[in-house]
Structures are given as structure tokens and as C-alpha cells.
């Protein structure tokens, strides 16, 4: 006998339209509130029972206990999932195990639509929706997938994450001044420090070519999404044409993401994903790591001190583990994989460095830095460098750097600070010398004396020298001007872009160095076997 139902509205969630391959599922009488045990009609044939079972099992869920007849004679209803029952289903925004957001969006039981949702939503249990109702989906709390066995553990995890987000929010408002006296740093500096500290927490102990631990990866995605969500509200107004019903065109101001954020933030997110994928690709490797000093002559894996060259090469970085390979070296496949990932990480490093440089260039120069500039660029640089920059007819920055014989990164950074401060000193003098009468301006324009001005020439050559110095030492730390810009910056959007690109630049550089260490160990081992 066919199943009889009362005429009540139902909701159809079409998984085909949601981009999934499962069959459509009917969620009946969601708002009826009627006990399913009292419904009329039963499914009498085995075929009806089996089809009913197939419909439930196809989606991968167990039927609600309220949909099963207590006398175990038959199954009532096609699908009996009520949103008010203990085993009802809500919808989450993503089907990823490690969500991109920290806060689950609260579920409104009265907000179901009568049309299929176009989003790719997957059903989850509804038991912890009350705990998640206090969270903001915009800031993105990590989605949890509770079950009957570990529901309490998930609630504890949710509560701990809420406490963590409360702490982040408090530090942001207080400007890292826990006394509450208003002596904290600006919001931009607070967010910049938060991104830097998060990077140190997640990647600070990761010194090998290996995948991140799941909890570290989840922390990075969760908290970065929280910090980056601020950019969603940094907008600018732009005029757009709107067409009315009568065909009239009117111009209206609409909000959109600020241009620098619109261009750079998606690129940085893509670079972030690519770097994580590079680390994830080193799961089953042909090399391994040994801590410094742990390679003994009796070690079965170290092959009797075969890596003395590696240890000597890393004397200045004694804290790094030493890569080890088998006596025959790496296979061609593994060597090719390492080379490809090194090239990819190198390109990511260049892209992140370019974004960081462009963001820093757009930041205003603090008045504190200009006030502390030396009065003379010659005093800052020294007589040797000044004479070469001033007297040379054809200035060659590469030749000058070769003559200086820079032996360490510290010396290179010290020279960069001196050149940069001298450059701004000469620029300031050039601007002051051009504040003349209108007649003198006309004469200078006619004679083109601007380019023959000594301060202008020296400032231009100092800029060229600084550019070549940064190219020769790409791992060079930030100069005093860059640090001063970050410290006194008040633009939150620029602070996020600068800190995000800076930590990605550092991670990409480390990955390139780790890969080169492995390739160096492989080359040394193959040379020993020749």
C-alpha cells in the first residue's frame, strides 16, 4: 500500500545542483512538529523498504530514531530528519577537514529555503549548534564535527578556541598594553606583530623538509583567516553606472576592496598555499635528518661520518639538523623533484619580496627618521665611498661593492643603512637648493641644471648602489628605514600586507636553503663514490 502523507510543505535539497554526485534527498515536514510515530501509512513491500534504505544510505547518514516505528514492523516516512530531533542535520560552509575559518556560523532553524542551495554544503550534526551560536562566521572559527562519542571533547575544543580569540581581540583593543593605560601600540602594529608571532609559533621549530603537523597547519589557517578578515572591511568608494528600469543611467558610489588589498592579498594567499603544498610533498623522502653532533662512526645510517662536509658547511648554523642520504645518493626522480620544488620556492620568494618592497615603498617616511638624518652624507658613508661616488665619471656600483669586500650579512646591512640615510640627506639638500625665485627657476629649467646638481647626482648614485646591494644579498634584513616605517605605520591594510609578505618571504627562503642542503649532501655522497 503506498505511503499516505498529509499535505505539508517540504524542502528538497538537491545535491546535484550543489555540485555533488549524490542523489537528491527530500527533507519532509521540517516545520511540521508532528510525531513521526503517529503518521499514517506503512511501507508494506520489501521493495519500498529497500528503496527507502537506499535513499538514506546513498547520502551516507543513519535514519533518525524517530523515523523508525517502535514496534519494528515498518519504516514510516521516506526520510524523517527533523531539525528539532537529536540526530537532525545542519549545514556547514565547507567540507574541508581543516576549515578556513575559526567561527562556525550559527544555524537558524527557520531559515531553510524552499529552493536548492547553490553552495557546496555538507550536512553535519546539529547537536553543538547552540555553542556555535556565540561565534562569528566572519572571523571564522574552526568548524568542528561532533559525534555522539566525542561531543564533549569538541565542545571543550570550541571553548578553548573561543578563549583564544577573546585573548586576541583583547590584545588588539589594548594595543598589547595589558595595563589598560592607553600606552599600547597602534592597531596596525598590533596586527603586524600578531602575524609575525604566529609565524614564529607555527614555523619556528620547523627546520626540515617535512609536512607541517596537522595541528600546526590548522592553527596557521585558522588564525591567519582571523587576522586577514580585517581586510574585508577596508574598502574604498568608486563611481559605478547603474541602469534604471526606464533606461536612465545614473552614477552611484559603491564600495569595493582597496586597490592594494584587492591586488596583493589574493596573490599572497596563493603563495601561502603553494608553500604549504611544497612542504606537504616531502612525505616519503629518500633522505633523513640527524642532529648536529649525533653522527657517530658507529651509526648505521650515517655511514661512518660521510657528512663531514655538511657539518663544516653549517658551522655558522649549528642549530640546524644535517640532511643525510644513502651511500648511492638520491635517485634521479627524487633529485628532479627537489630541483623543481627549489625553483618553485625561489619564484615564490621573489614574488613575496617584490610585494613586500612595493608595500614598504608606499608607506610614509616617519618624521622621526628624517629628523635623525646626518647633516652630511659624506660623514655617514666615509671618505672612501664618497670619493668614488663623487669623482667617478661612470659610476659602477658592482665595482664599488667588489672593492669593499663585504664578508658578512651584518656588514652588508650596516652599509645599506649608511647608503640609505645618505641618499635621503642628499635628496633633502637638493630640494632645499631648489627653493629659489621664479627667475632662477626659469634659468635652471633652460640650462637643465637640475641633473648637474651635486646632491641630485649623489642621491641618484646612492639609490643605484642600494639597489645593487639588495640584489647581491637578497636575504638582507630590513634596513633602519624599513623598521621605522613599520613601527610608525598607522595603515592597517599596509601593515597586514607587509607582515604577511615578509613571513612568506622568510618561509620561501628557508625552503630553498633546506633543499639546497639536501642536494649538497647528495652531491657530496655521489662524489665520494666515484
C-alpha positions, 0 to 999 in steps of 0.5 A: 500500500503506498505511503499516505502523507498529509499535505505539508510543505517540504524542502528538497535539497538537491545535491546535484545542483550543489555540485555533488554526485549524490542523489537528491534527498527530500527533507519532509515536514521540517516545520511540521512538529508532528510525531513521526510515530503517529503518521499514517501509512506503512511501507508494506513491500520489501521493495519500498523498504529497500528503496527507502534504505537506499535513499538514506544510505546513498547520502551516507547518514543513519535514519533518525530514531524517530523515523523508525516505528517502535514496534519494528514492523515498518519504516514510516516516512521516506526520510524523517530528519527533523531539525528539532530531533537529536540526530537532525542535520545542519549545514556547514560552509565547507567540507574541508577537514581543516576549515578556513575559518575559526567561527562556525556560523550559527544555524537558524532553524527557520531559515531553510529555503524552499529552493536548492542551495547553490553552495557546496554544503555538507550536512553535519550534526546539529547537536553543538549548534547552540555553542556555535551560536556565540561565534562569528562566521566572519572571523571564522572559527574552526568548524568542528564535527561532533559525534555522539562519542566525542561531543564533549571533547569538541565542545571543550575544543570550541571553548578553548578556541573561543578563549583564544580569540577573546585573548586576541581581540583583547590584545588588539583593543589594548594595543598589547598594553595589558595595563589598560593605560592607553600606552599600547601600540597602534592597531596596525602594529598590533596586527603586524606583530600578531602575524609575525608571532604566529609565524614564529609559533607555527614555523619556528621549530620547523627546520626540515623538509617535512609536512607541517603537523596537522595541528600546526597547519590548522592553527596557521589557517585558522588564525591567519583567516582571523587576522586577514578578515580585517581586510574585508572591511577596508574598502574604498568608494568608486563611481559605478553606472547603474541602469534604471528600469526606464533606461536612465543611467545614473552614477552611484558610489559603491564600495569595493576592496582597496586597490592594494588589498584587492591586488596583493592579498589574493596573490599572497594567499596563493603563495601561502598555499603553494608553500604549504603544498611544497612542504606537504610533498616531502612525505616519503623522502629518500633522505633523513635528518640527524642532529648536529653532533649525533653522527657517530662512526658507529651509526648505521645510517650515517655511514661512518661520518660521510657528512663531514662536509655538511657539518663544516658547511653549517658551522655558522648554523649549528642549530640546524639538523644535517640532511643525510642520504644513502651511500648511492645518493638520491635517485634521479626522480627524487633529485628532479623533484627537489630541483623543481620544488627549489625553483618553485620556492625561489619564484615564490620568494621573489614574488613575496619580496617584490610585494613586500618592497612595493608595500614598504615603498608606499608607506610614509617616511616617519618624521622621526627618521628624517629628523635623525638624518646626518647633516652630511652624507659624506660623514655617514658613508666615509671618505672612501665611498664618497670619493668614488661616488663623487669623482667617478665619471661612470659610476659602477656600483658592482665595482664599488661593492667588489672593492669593499669586500663585504664578508658578512650579512651584518656588514652588508646591512650596516652599509645599506643603512649608511647608503640609505640615510645618505641618499635621503640627506642628499635628496633633502639638500637638493630640494632645499637648493631648489627653493629659489625665485621664479627667475632662477627657476626659469634659468635652471629649467633652460640650462637643465641644471637640475641633473648637474646638481651635486646632491641630485647626482649623489642621491641618484648614485646612492639609490643605484648602489642600494639597489645593487646591494639588495640584489647581491644579498637578497636575504638582507634584513630590513634596513633602519628605514624599513623598521621605522616605517613599520613601527610608525605605520598607522595603515592597517591594510599596509601593515597586514600586507607587509607582515604577511609578505615578509613571513612568506618571504622568510618561509620561501627562503628557508625552503630553498636553503633546506633543499639546497642542503639536501642536494649538497649532501647528495652531491657530496655522497655521489662524489665520494663514490666515484 
